[in-house]
């Protein structure tokens, strides 16, 4: 695993060391880029003009330096907490043949946290904790604001089948579902409960 330092998170907010500390707890083999932290190369994908479609060719040419920086780490994955940087890392690694859309090299930082958390929960036999935390299943005063109440409202919504159909056709949702077994089963259980109640 290597880490891309986003401008806002590292250069402006100074959180580079904190993210590296977290990565030390999450992955077995962290390999820093050179240079790194405030001196790390820009991803060239900021939310400004470089993200415009007509700048794609220029952005990719400039990003050759970033692609080489990632490659030089020999890391299997590159992570970043910034969504715009993630899109850049995904595009750069695919364009420079380090990855494919089906086999991503870039990951959002929250994905790394989630994967590590799920491994720990699997070892403890507690994976259901991520489905519905106990604190959100409370009943009584205020329970209408709980996640369980919100999910019940969603299940009772007559537009749920149309929403589910739209989600099943969405390529982004399907990419996520393919990488996260059990995703569709969770929603199928919701709709099954509704049909049994009817």
C-alpha positions as CSV (number, residue, x, y, z in Angstrom):
1,X,0.0,0.0,0.0
2,X,1.1,3.5,-0.8
3,X,-0.5,6.8,0.1
4,X,-1.2,9.9,-2.1
5,X,-1.1,13.2,-0.1
6,X,-4.0,15.4,-1.1
7,X,-3.5,19.2,-1.1
8,X,-6.3,20.0,1.3
9,X,-5.7,17.1,3.7
10,X,-1.9,17.4,3.9
11,X,-0.6,20.7,2.5
12,X,-3.4,22.8,4.1
13,X,-4.5,20.7,7.1
14,X,-1.2,19.0,8.0
15,X,-2.7,15.5,8.5
16,X,-0.2,13.5,6.5
17,X,1.5,12.0,9.6
18,X,-1.9,11.1,11.1
19,X,-2.9,9.1,8.0
20,X,0.4,7.3,7.9
21,X,-0.1,6.4,11.5
22,X,-3.5,5.0,10.8
23,X,-2.2,3.0,7.8
24,X,0.4,1.5,10.0
25,X,-2.5,-0.1,11.9
26,X,-4.4,-1.1,8.8
27,X,-2.0,-2.6,6.4
28,X,1.0,-5.0,6.7
29,X,3.3,-3.3,4.1
30,X,3.1,0.5,3.8
31,X,5.5,2.0,1.2
32,X,5.8,5.8,1.1
33,X,6.2,7.7,-2.1
34,X,9.3,9.8,-2.7
35,X,8.9,12.7,-2.2
36,X,6.0,12.6,0.2
37,X,3.9,14.6,2.7
38,X,3.9,18.3,1.7
39,X,6.4,17.7,-1.1
40,X,4.4,14.8,-2.7
41,X,3.6,15.4,-6.4
42,X,0.2,16.7,-7.2
43,X,-2.4,14.3,-8.7
44,X,-3.2,17.0,-11.4
45,X,-6.9,16.3,-10.9
46,X,-8.0,19.1,-8.7
47,X,-11.6,20.4,-8.8
48,X,-10.5,23.2,-11.2
49,X,-9.8,23.4,-14.9
50,X,-7.8,20.2,-15.1
51,X,-10.9,18.1,-14.4
52,X,-12.7,19.5,-17.5
53,X,-13.1,16.8,-20.2
54,X,-11.2,18.9,-22.8
55,X,-8.1,18.9,-20.5
56,X,-8.0,15.0,-20.2
57,X,-5.1,14.6,-22.6
58,X,-3.0,17.3,-21.0
59,X,-3.8,16.1,-17.5
60,X,-2.8,12.6,-18.4
61,X,0.5,13.7,-19.9
62,X,1.4,15.8,-16.8
63,X,0.3,12.8,-14.6
64,X,3.1,10.6,-16.1
65,X,5.3,11.8,-13.2
66,X,2.6,10.7,-10.7
67,X,2.2,7.4,-12.4
68,X,6.0,6.8,-12.2
69,X,6.0,7.8,-8.5
70,X,3.3,5.2,-7.8
71,X,5.0,2.6,-9.8
72,X,8.4,3.2,-8.1
73,X,6.9,2.1,-4.7
74,X,6.1,-1.4,-6.1
75,X,2.9,-1.1,-4.0
76,X,-0.2,-3.1,-5.1
77,X,-2.6,-0.3,-4.1
78,X,-2.6,3.5,-3.8
79,X,-5.0,5.1,-1.3
80,X,-6.1,8.6,-0.6
81,X,-8.8,10.2,1.5
82,X,-9.8,12.8,-1.2
83,X,-12.5,11.8,-3.6
84,X,-11.2,14.0,-6.4
85,X,-7.6,12.6,-5.9
86,X,-9.1,9.1,-5.9
87,X,-10.7,9.7,-9.3
88,X,-7.3,11.0,-10.5
89,X,-5.4,8.0,-9.1
90,X,-7.9,5.6,-10.7
91,X,-7.6,7.3,-14.1
92,X,-3.8,7.6,-13.9
93,X,-3.2,4.0,-12.9
94,X,-5.6,2.7,-15.7
95,X,-4.2,5.1,-18.3
96,X,-0.6,4.0,-17.5
97,X,-1.5,0.3,-17.5
98,X,-1.0,-0.2,-13.8
99,X,-4.7,-1.2,-13.3
100,X,-7.9,-1.8,-15.2
101,X,-11.5,-0.8,-14.4
102,X,-12.1,-4.4,-13.2
103,X,-9.0,-4.5,-11.1
104,X,-8.5,-1.2,-9.5
105,X,-5.2,-0.1,-8.0
106,X,-6.6,3.1,-6.4
107,X,-8.8,3.0,-3.3
108,X,-10.5,5.6,-1.1
109,X,-9.0,5.6,2.4
110,X,-12.4,4.7,3.9
111,X,-12.3,1.4,1.8
112,X,-9.0,0.4,3.5
113,X,-10.5,1.2,6.9
114,X,-13.7,-0.8,6.1
115,X,-11.8,-3.8,4.8
116,X,-9.6,-3.9,7.9
117,X,-12.6,-3.5,10.1
118,X,-14.5,-6.3,8.3
119,X,-11.5,-8.7,8.7
120,X,-11.4,-8.0,12.4
121,X,-15.2,-8.5,12.7
122,X,-15.0,-11.7,10.7
123,X,-12.4,-13.1,13.1
124,X,-14.7,-12.3,16.0
125,X,-17.8,-13.6,14.3
126,X,-19.5,-10.1,14.5
127,X,-20.0,-9.0,10.9
128,X,-23.6,-8.3,11.6
129,X,-22.6,-5.3,13.7
130,X,-22.0,-3.3,10.5
131,X,-25.6,-3.9,9.3
132,X,-27.4,-2.3,12.2
133,X,-25.5,-1.1,15.2
134,X,-27.3,-1.8,18.5
135,X,-27.4,1.9,19.4
136,X,-29.5,2.6,16.2
137,X,-32.1,-0.1,16.9
138,X,-33.4,1.5,20.1
139,X,-37.1,1.7,20.7
140,X,-39.0,4.2,22.6
141,X,-38.7,8.0,22.7
142,X,-36.7,9.3,19.7
143,X,-36.7,6.0,17.8
144,X,-38.3,7.6,14.8
145,X,-34.9,9.2,14.1
146,X,-33.0,5.9,14.3
147,X,-31.6,4.2,11.3
148,X,-33.9,1.3,11.9
149,X,-36.9,3.6,11.7
150,X,-35.5,5.2,8.5
151,X,-35.0,1.8,6.9
152,X,-38.5,0.7,7.9
153,X,-39.8,3.9,6.3
154,X,-37.8,3.0,3.1
155,X,-39.2,-0.5,3.1
156,X,-42.7,0.8,3.4
157,X,-42.2,3.3,0.6
158,X,-44.2,2.2,-2.5
159,X,-41.3,3.5,-4.7
160,X,-38.8,1.0,-3.3
161,X,-39.1,-1.5,-6.1
162,X,-38.5,1.2,-8.8
163,X,-35.5,2.5,-6.8
164,X,-34.1,-1.1,-6.4
165,X,-34.5,-1.7,-10.1
166,X,-32.6,1.6,-10.9
167,X,-29.8,0.6,-8.4
168,X,-29.4,-2.8,-10.1
169,X,-28.9,-1.1,-13.5
170,X,-26.4,1.5,-12.1
171,X,-22.8,0.4,-13.1
172,X,-21.3,2.2,-10.1
173,X,-23.6,0.4,-7.7
174,X,-22.8,-2.9,-9.4
175,X,-19.0,-2.3,-9.2
176,X,-19.4,-1.8,-5.5
177,X,-21.7,-4.8,-5.1
178,X,-19.2,-7.0,-7.1
179,X,-16.5,-6.1,-4.6
180,X,-18.7,-6.5,-1.5
181,X,-20.4,-9.9,-1.4
182,X,-23.7,-9.7,0.5
183,X,-24.6,-6.2,-0.7
184,X,-27.6,-7.3,-2.8
185,X,-28.6,-9.9,-0.3
186,X,-29.1,-7.2,2.3
187,X,-31.5,-5.3,0.1
188,X,-33.2,-8.5,-0.9
189,X,-33.9,-9.3,2.7
190,X,-35.5,-5.9,3.1
191,X,-37.8,-6.4,0.2
192,X,-38.6,-10.0,1.3
193,X,-39.7,-8.7,4.7
194,X,-42.0,-6.3,3.0
195,X,-43.5,-8.9,0.7
196,X,-44.1,-11.3,3.7
197,X,-45.8,-8.5,5.7
198,X,-48.1,-7.8,2.8
